Amino acid sequence: MEKIADKVRACVNCPLWKSRKKAVPGKGKVNASVVFVGEAPGYWEDLKGLPFVGAAGKVLDTHLEKIGLPRKDVFITNVVKCRPPNNRPPRQLEVETCTTLYLSRQIGLIKPIILATLGRCSTAYVLSEAGFKKIESISQLRGSVYNVNLHKLAVTVIPMYHPASVLHNPMYKDELDRDFQLLETELRKRHII
């Protein structure tokens, strides 16, 4: 995993490297049962080189605590490893570059039981890689569990609202709570927590 992280930090394979301060390879337990995949680093992640350390990270940490899943026991990463300018959504080339070179390798190395996709971008990537033809909006996909094969790996995908959604629109708080309750149910079924 450290070799992948070193390559991420030195990456110049898409235009995002030009505006980044620090690339964000991801962090956590290398043999984690649960991997959280967000969209892209934000302001604080870009400064520190770590995933989910800003306001959205605090929301994520609160929800992890509520379900009794320590952050140290999961792996947290993003679809793209560098912050897009002005926090815009990642472009197709950026997604293809990062997922091919890094994210798919990270998932293959960790071999998680559950992939919790945070937001539309990560959900669209993961489910399209698993063979879904039409990716609906995150609001239509979340609340369900998808057992898929992802690059020859049997994994359970749980689409969730991104923790930042709560910061922008408090009406998503109850929905995000339900997303984490669903994750907790799946973790208990598998005796992970």
C-alpha positions in Angstrom: 0.0 0.0 0.0 2.9 2.4 0.7 4.2 1.9 -2.8 0.8 2.9 -4.2 0.8 5.9 -1.8 4.3 7.0 -3.0 3.2 6.8 -6.6 0.1 8.8 -5.8 2.2 11.5 -4.2 4.5 11.8 -7.2 1.7 11.4 -9.8 1.6 13.7 -12.9 -0.7 11.5 -15.0 -3.6 14.0 -15.2 -3.8 17.8 -15.0 -4.9 17.8 -11.3 -1.2 17.6 -10.1 -0.6 21.1 -11.3 -3.0 22.7 -8.8 -2.6 20.3 -5.8 -0.7 21.1 -2.7 -0.6 17.4 -1.5 -2.0 14.3 -3.1 -4.2 12.2 -0.9 -3.6 8.5 -1.4 -5.9 7.3 1.4 -5.3 6.1 5.0 -6.3 3.3 7.2 -6.0 -0.4 7.9 -4.5 -2.3 5.0 -6.7 -5.4 5.6 -9.8 -3.4 6.6 -13.2 -5.1 6.3 -14.7 -1.7 5.3 -13.4 0.8 2.7 -15.0 4.2 2.4 -14.6 5.8 -1.0 -15.4 9.5 -1.4 -15.2 11.7 -4.5 -12.0 13.9 -4.2 -10.0 15.7 -1.5 -11.3 19.0 -0.3 -9.4 22.1 1.0 -8.1 20.6 4.3 -7.3 17.2 2.7 -5.2 19.0 0.0 -3.3 20.9 2.7 -2.7 17.8 5.0 -2.5 15.0 2.4 -5.0 13.0 4.4 -8.6 11.9 3.6 -11.6 13.3 5.4 -9.9 15.7 7.8 -12.1 18.7 7.3 -15.7 19.4 8.2 -17.0 16.4 6.2 -14.4 14.2 8.0 -15.9 15.3 11.4 -19.3 14.2 10.2 -17.9 10.9 9.1 -16.1 10.4 12.4 -19.3 11.2 14.4 -21.2 8.5 12.4 -18.4 6.0 12.8 -18.5 6.5 16.5 -22.3 6.1 16.6 -22.1 2.6 15.1 -19.0 1.6 17.1 -16.6 1.3 14.1 -13.2 2.9 14.9 -11.7 5.0 12.2 -8.4 3.1 12.7 -10.2 -0.1 11.6 -11.3 1.1 8.2 -9.6 2.4 5.1 -10.7 5.8 3.7 -9.9 7.0 0.2 -11.3 8.9 -2.8 -12.0 8.2 -6.4 -9.5 10.9 -7.4 -6.4 11.6 -5.3 -5.9 15.3 -5.9 -8.3 18.2 -5.3 -10.0 19.5 -8.4 -9.7 23.3 -8.8 -12.5 25.3 -7.0 -13.8 22.0 -5.6 -15.4 21.1 -9.0 -16.5 17.5 -9.7 -13.7 15.3 -11.1 -13.7 15.0 -14.9 -13.9 11.7 -16.7 -10.1 11.6 -17.6 -9.2 12.3 -13.9 -11.5 9.6 -12.7 -10.3 7.1 -15.3 -6.6 7.9 -14.5 -6.9 7.6 -10.7 -9.2 4.6 -10.6 -7.1 2.6 -13.1 -3.7 3.5 -11.6 -4.6 3.6 -7.9 -8.1 3.0 -6.6 -8.7 -0.4 -8.2 -5.2 -1.5 -7.0 -6.0 -0.3 -3.4 -9.3 -2.2 -3.4 -7.6 -5.3 -4.8 -4.9 -5.2 -2.2 -7.3 -4.6 0.8 -10.0 -7.0 -0.4 -12.7 -5.4 1.7 -16.0 -7.1 2.6 -17.9 -3.9 2.3 -17.3 -0.8 0.1 -19.2 2.2 1.4 -19.4 4.7 -1.4 -19.9 8.2 -0.3 -21.8 10.2 -2.8 -22.7 9.9 -6.5 -19.2 10.0 -8.0 -17.8 7.0 -6.1 -21.1 5.1 -6.3 -21.2 5.6 -10.1 -17.6 4.4 -10.5 -17.9 1.3 -8.3 -21.3 0.1 -9.6 -20.4 0.8 -13.3 -17.2 -1.3 -12.7 -19.4 -4.0 -11.3 -21.4 -4.1 -14.5 -24.4 -1.8 -13.8 -25.4 -0.2 -17.1 -27.4 2.8 -15.9 -26.3 4.6 -12.7 -29.2 6.4 -11.1 -28.8 9.3 -8.7 -27.4 8.6 -5.3 -30.8 9.3 -3.8 -32.3 6.4 -5.8 -29.4 4.0 -5.0 -28.8 4.6 -1.3 -30.8 2.6 1.2 -30.0 -0.7 -0.5 -27.2 -3.2 -0.4 -25.6 -4.5 -3.6 -23.6 -7.7 -3.6 -21.4 -7.5 -6.7 -18.2 -8.8 -8.3 -15.7 -6.0 -8.7 -12.6 -7.1 -10.6 -13.1 -10.7 -9.5 -13.7 -9.6 -5.9 -17.0 -10.4 -4.2 -17.9 -7.3 -2.3 -21.0 -5.7 -0.7 -21.5 -2.1 -1.9 -23.5 0.3 0.3 -24.1 3.6 -1.4 -24.4 6.5 1.0 -24.9 10.2 1.0 -21.5 12.0 1.2 -20.9 13.4 4.7 -20.5 16.9 3.1 -24.2 16.8 2.0 -25.2 17.4 5.6 -23.1 20.5 5.8 -24.7 21.9 2.7 -28.3 20.8 3.4 -29.3 19.7 7.0 -32.3 17.8 5.6 -29.9 15.0 4.6 -28.9 14.4 8.3 -31.6 11.8 8.9 -30.9 10.2 5.6 -27.1 9.9 6.4 -28.1 8.5 9.8 -30.1 5.8 8.1 -27.2 5.1 5.7 -24.9 4.4 8.7 -27.6 2.3 10.4 -27.8 0.1 7.3 -24.0 -0.2 7.4 -24.1 -1.1 11.0 -26.7 -3.8 10.3 -24.5 -5.3 7.6 -21.5 -5.2 9.8 -23.3 -7.0 12.7 -24.6 -9.6 10.2 -21.0 -10.4 9.4 -19.8 -10.1 13.0 -17.4 -7.3 12.1 -18.6 -5.1 15.0 
